[in-house]
Amino acid sequence: MTFTHRFDPTTLREYDIRGTVGGTLFADDAFAIGRVFGSIVAGKGGWTVAVGYDGRLSSPEFETALVKGLSASGIQAVRVGRGPTPMLYYAATTLKTDGAVMVTGSHNPPAYNGFKMMLRGKPFFGEDIQRLGELALVGDVVEETVAPERNIDVSDEYVARLLADWDGGDRVLKVVWDNGNGAAGAVLARLVAALPGAHTVLNGAIDGTFPAHHPDPTVPANLRQLIAEVAARGADIGIAFDGDADRIGVIDDTGEIMFGDQLMVLLARDVLRAHPGATIIADVKASQVLFDEIARAGGKPLMWRTGHSLIKAKMAETGSPLAGEMSGHIFFADHWYGFDDALYAAVRTLGILARMGGEKLSAVRRALPQVVNTPEVRFDCGDTRKFAVIEEVAARLRADGANVSETDGVRVLTDDGWWLLRASNTQAVLVARAEAKDAAGLERLKAALVRQLKMSGLAEPDFSGSHAGH
């Protein structure tokens, strides 16, 4: 039987395949991903692909269709079942499979789902994903066959490996966790049962409707329940995960959010003690404070493009032991495997906190140089228009002789601080952010950003929620 398939082009993203279930993404797409990705793996001499899925309502159906596609390509699907994305990465790494596919909608709303892929231990993204779409369209796949599948439960081994790197001191921590009804639920329950300290888990049940709140810890509103519980219990720290637990959110003992770049300061200082002079990577949305603090701790700060696949590839290229994003993706190659894992990042964070004697997490945050900034502001812009806007702005800035980095969008450095404008790789939006030494400087940076947007025919975004101290 001849195979051809056309994906909705909006689902073929920069570093994953993602869309709305029953709108732009169907079980047929899942089969086609298995059929084409399996053919790519087979073409490189491989024959095994690890497969996992998250807690979304459509994920079991999509996983089944994906496995059928892999099997039809002569690939043995190594099914690790439901769990967090990093558990799938762990399975692929330790079982040495030739590829891996995770069925997950990550932090998107319940109507979404998607697929994250790895090929031979490396991220499968960008041109790889576009090529997969092209191969499906022309039916360029290996001859149909049926390969046997294999079921394996790596969850106990994964939890044991997470615990193996616990390096805390004598301090007994009081910790509140918010699973957000995400895919980490079952694994998290076993992890906290074995960790020292007093632990409370909120929204531990895996539920793809996300009844408590949306599972995206970068949005402050989604952290309200955790903040209230940290206060009620007098906890040392609160930890939140996104829907597939590859991103972490942290609340300090005073109920303040410790943003991704602030958490990275804590982690970088610790890693640099073991790896003096090492390169530490952060994305273009991170505060200048982080890059300065990495340098102050004896490391080499490297600013890179936003996106988990892009960061992982740069880590491998530079031999960096630690990388992180504002969005809460934290990547450890120090003692770990280089992939983003919120559960592992949590264990390492708790270990550092437990070795800090009586010092509070809030004291670390308050001791950082104080700046004022906007939150990450996201505003609608069509999938094709968003990249054109960035190029228009970049061309004008170049013509003006601005101090601009084009690593990912445009990040403009001035005497006041910096502003950023970039196109999201996962949504039809532009992302803006600005950071200054004081409020007056922040207003000047925002005005410069808005001026560029208006020159490209876009309205002023809503900057409300600007905050100090970060």
Stockholm file with secondary structure:
# STOCKHOLM 1.0

chainA/1-470         MTFTHRFDPTTLREYDIRGTVGGTLFADDAFAIGRVFGSIVAGKGGWTVAVGYDGRLSSPEFETALVKGLSASGIQAVRVGRGPTPMLYYAATTLKTDGAVMVTGSHNPPAYNGFKMMLRGKPFFGEDIQRLGELALVGDVVEETVAPERNIDVSDEYVARLLADWDGGDRVLKVVWDNGNGAAGAVLARLVAALPGAHTVLNGAIDGTFPAHHPDPTVPANLRQLIAEVAARGADIGIAFDGDADRIGVIDDTGEIMFGDQLMVLLARDVLRAHPGATIIADVKASQVLFDEIARAGGKPLMWRTGHSLIKAKMAETGSPLAGEMSGHIFFADHWYGFDDALYAAVRTLGILARMGGEKLSAVRRALPQVVNTPEVRFDCGDTRKFAVIEEVAARLRADGANVSETDGVRVLTDDGWWLLRASNTQAVLVARAEAKDAAGLERLKAALVRQLKMSGLAEPDFSGSHAGH
#=GR chainA/1-470 SS CCCCCCCCGGGBCSSSEEEEBTTTBCHHHHHHHHHHHHHHHHHTTCCEEEEEECSCTTHHHHHHHHHHHHHHTTCEEEEEEESCHHHHHHHHHHTTCSEEEEECCTTSCTTEEEEEEEETTEECCTHHHHHHHHHHHHTCCCCCCCCCCEECCCHHHHHHHHHHTCCCCSCCCEEEEECTTCTTHHHHHHHHHHSSSEEEEESCSCCTTCSSSCSCTTSGGGGHHHHHHHHHHTCSEEEEECTTSSSEEEECTTSCEECHHHHHHHHHHHHHHHSTTCEEEEETTSCHHHHHHHHHTTCEEEEECSSHHHHHHHHHHHTCSEEECTTSCEEECSSSCSSBCHHHHHHHHHHHHHTSTTCCHHHHHHHSCCCEECCCEEEECCTTHHHHHHHHHHHHHHHHTCEEECSSSEEEECSSEEEEEEECSSSSEEEEEEEESSHHHHHHHHHHHHHHHHHTTCCCCCCTTCEECC
#=GC SS_cons         CCCCCCCCGGGBCSSSEEEEBTTTBCHHHHHHHHHHHHHHHHHTTCCEEEEEECSCTTHHHHHHHHHHHHHHTTCEEEEEEESCHHHHHHHHHHTTCSEEEEECCTTSCTTEEEEEEEETTEECCTHHHHHHHHHHHHTCCCCCCCCCCEECCCHHHHHHHHHHTCCCCSCCCEEEEECTTCTTHHHHHHHHHHSSSEEEEESCSCCTTCSSSCSCTTSGGGGHHHHHHHHHHTCSEEEEECTTSSSEEEECTTSCEECHHHHHHHHHHHHHHHSTTCEEEEETTSCHHHHHHHHHTTCEEEEECSSHHHHHHHHHHHTCSEEECTTSCEEECSSSCSSBCHHHHHHHHHHHHHTSTTCCHHHHHHHSCCCEECCCEEEECCTTHHHHHHHHHHHHHHHHTCEEECSSSEEEECSSEEEEEEECSSSSEEEEEEEESSHHHHHHHHHHHHHHHHHTTCCCCCCTTCEECC
//
